């Protein structure tokens, strides 16, 4: 089935009437917003309704968690990412998303819109206007205010009813009788699901009677004396509903001093976090490597922090995180913790860049992807407080972001940091190189040319007139020889020349620098990239034997290094060489190897390019039906990038030539039927078929 929805929470209880209301509303309205106070169960209801409705949408149901955003700047990028749009297009941010959704019939779920209500409303209105088959299901503490919006207000579970008790039983792991302490707890907490879960955690620790008595002493007191809690805004804590506030404050009171301190500091994380990150960011004072894990375990036991997932990552619900953030702000530690958070993720970014060339490349590539939300949070902090550090951070991860298809975010972060930072030398040269690559991938060749020239000037400044005479961080080996900054500047110039049909220029620029540089292709990522460009240039010049020999030599080095990105690009080059040499079987094998690599890297553009060369090889071999199937799947992946089909000029000509031949051989109607079936099917299924090799389409 198309789409992506998180797994449902096994603790879903009741809500039959509300679920029917949401389902009926989705059948009649294009925008349905579930409203209610924090902790009332809006997300769970929306997720259950989306799973139920998904089969009615041919193009799937897709989930976007907006709670991780701390502002509207990345709203469109996050929504695009959630619907598998690796948007490579320049121009207005929403244009590619509107184009992606325009012809689809899908359900888009926007969870936790309240802190971005106005920008969400603008985006939803634009998307609904551009995509007639789109339905949006939103959750928010207040309506979005878009014309045609159907609002469903979600109340707590009936406090004296069976559902509230069933939720408490399930969360506590005990089969309480309806009459007694458990029933009284449900009534006192007004049937609010999050409050009941917090109470259940304490029941597991203290027993139902003790929890009932403690809640009674707090909830029966005057509001100002219920617990040691800071004043909150009406947006977060509506005056009509203070019971959840009391339940969270009560959980806070029952936490140890170290647990309270950790709770407050953990609120700086916008995304999931592991123990190592929590220790690095939240340590200090009484929280050290010995005491912090115990405090974290305590917060998990009390349901303040969710248990770790399969990857060892925790998270806090937005309502509980907001409480901790307010506490941290009131105690005066917010700035210092935010700075530690930014420093930690800057360090993670720098380690990821260092490990890019070698056996740990794939691991760090995935680490950068897993911590994407907090890397963006750290970047936003540094753009405000330390632009030079921001330039260092984004320059370290922007290439990985671009490989992953996050071109808009890479470009946005790089351009902001370059504008605000006055840093010179290696940090600026590296950022300009990453920006140039991003612009090339977006097809912005004019701006890319300007950035390429700036990158070359900055590299010369750093390596010949500045502070990089030493070999530290890939500096020059001496003033008379180019270092890694100059090599990468040459690789960028060569990449730009290749994509604009100038293989001679590409060969000359990288050849000149490589001839002057000291060391072999395996000595650094920059050297490897230059050698890769030279291999592609030789292919474009028709020197196919040299190109194949060079590519095989580089691939062997990559296998020794366990380097994935360059190896994948080399498989593409070898596939292209096989086509040009009239060996479609060899081309098919290399194309499938490339597709395996790009799938591991999650690179939609790479998959699209690989499917094109595979379809061309199959067509050259006379396998018309399989070529049509792979080509249709390729078109689906191209659409996921927001760009029309493109690639190296030589491949485009071959693709058109052999496709025309197989269209004629199997007949235009048959080709179109297979092509459209693959285009409208599940892209992943089409990729699986392409990777299976010879056999029926």
Steps between C-alpha positions, in 0.01 A plus 500: 500500500621850421566752773656498842325494835666428836401182678197543719537534875386171657344705781215632285178453694140588419424805285259304279260791461779752438665267249176470306463878499849549360449229238170652389653848488789378282247359255326837468766768554850566364630652826415345835661633818484314829526756780542464874733577787842344534499138609140431402595247231479694173805331347383150587154561358638653180741210455226240550271688259779528242574126515131428458460741206828426319360240260260759362786712365674348194812706564515420868486661841804700616592622848680823593601569862521878530586490869870481413495846338586809699387745230347510155816525289527124442127426491482435125824299504369273775167442328679432171730251671203326661341430158830372357566812295876544490442846355791587270328799340604863553242778535215538748503233768134395463509476119660157488267368770192628315627338181567172684144483638312655207382176334491274805217377718655477842447571868752733664502501880652806669549424869554772765424816301419731792836679523501554122128557449526799267776369268328159501176667395672679212674184381187284528295755306764507225525121481123446492470751217778334299405136565129416450551142619665598829337454841665641813448372853653732760535498877525827687400659828301750297349502148715607206236739370512389136185532288311170490669364814298243695591513869453209739553590865642210699399478865662280764373146552185488717659494848253252650472290184667171408750646252688716750531205736608272215777745406620519861496122528700454181756767586549375855493133408241419768137391480344742749138467607268776378416599856790613712816710470545450125152629422554798726830578322320504163242743633753727668707516178187569293574217257796679339709228331846651564413571863382141541826369352703708744285370784543142377877538518471603864258214570769259384738659751272573796166324458155635416399607850808715553453665162133570574588661831779714352279622218227583746727717712612694193187530291286597797736782592469853370632526141806701598600249766448179305866447415828676455443613142580805296234713338431398142340684213138451412606347167669213678279472805142613423321640799213258447724199544750510786481132596772390259716781630446362847585145392826605335590719797427210733731274294760774528464511878543124523818510292833517679697827480733348241206374294346849505825654388537248219135548397561872457824457308363229270239747375765652272479193272245539219541147370583158645816475711721220622687465827826628353340821373307549824822462698691745282229766500340460843802412711651745743481564871341206679409332171806304397572175320417304814178677604346600166410150374324428828306825477402418141379156607290666769334730245427198280343315794273796572400530130649848469742365238399229255692169518781460245414376152692230316780748429526603868336841450261664746253784455263716703147592406461864401287591803754358744791653311329841512473467877870424529591787266303749710664373817844528339427855384380605844809361672728693263677205341339498156774687317784293641328170420414621147865590452613155617243344266634704208862419589422129525336482161768714343748244628287217363493675161878539496552133591262400221703701249827351625361146474356552150814361337520145623331198647271696730349713223163324486467494878562874531282577200215326682589674828470840332163393361374371836596824679381730223246689714748583773774589252258754353413624850871541578557681171218745570647570845847561361373725222374728780789467743816396311479522117857374457411181687177477296706509180719222637200284592306535176814466291565168671158345428368680191648248255334214691172694500526552125573131442189420703291736285473784752626756251279784615613468860865470398479806278301703753742425784811558291382828352397637840824398668716635215315830522528537877848356560822689438715188534759443228713207403411134518155541655382745232658309212335177611160669534533655153587158358191344662281785376636459148419128498150576626440757226620258232260235628219755485588582140596859593807508276542880484513553878708182529763649269528809720530290816756272333723799423463634855586155636820487292606847620430412863693174470803685360475756781485226762775280362749746362448827685350400831496260783481163325864442406501208742334174408245527781141448376619434147709814462772536242817296530692811405449835337595358160247215498117507510328353804157352547321836482639567153429142397136532604472836323628328185259210547213749524612679182530164328155387614349820366679456168381140468136583568507779243649284226867609519704184569823654365481783753429250779798287400735797482403660832526185715800369308695820561441487875556125534829521313621766742369335819693254710346165596272235353123483446438313825678761714196727546139547398594804291759307299252220446238745375745652252592158364128421468445815292795409280353156430168655396683754285686221318166333435358821358806535275450152360818361655304202625779250565687754716177591678411137575851419620506806725154427637584138584818612675309758706223253582756256639634779724147582616439136586817496709388819676137380526407834343142505366423832331787504247462129437135554406594782262765276341242228435298762312803592293579134424138444394524798266830373362346158436220661303740705292713191430195298389490267801150540646533194725800652679319834515199335666716339767673824588169689499352256751809533720454877490133465595587282798741769619264793449222314679726453802576872491133597460590717200192546279693685229757222485225239472339698217832524313571130554159393373554708186828329416352157580196568279734607222708183537190279493373680191840457333477127574155485339313435827220739414250406772756515779637826362150652505445381858832639626452825308156552656644443846779744416245765407334453840833560673570805283167643605596445864791739443273767354716515186459386141719216382862601460847354521822503306441611140643178353254282693199708397579445133546123548181476706294665226659289227443158659161590645374590152624161379317294764185708468493398137584136574229432763255759375419843639179391684676213679795719598274775634286257698803352678659843549185650657442195720852538643463877531176474699605200708706499816848637413664265748336199332628621165850540640483148643404366156786691339750354746382142455677473166399293198150355501147605414405863568 
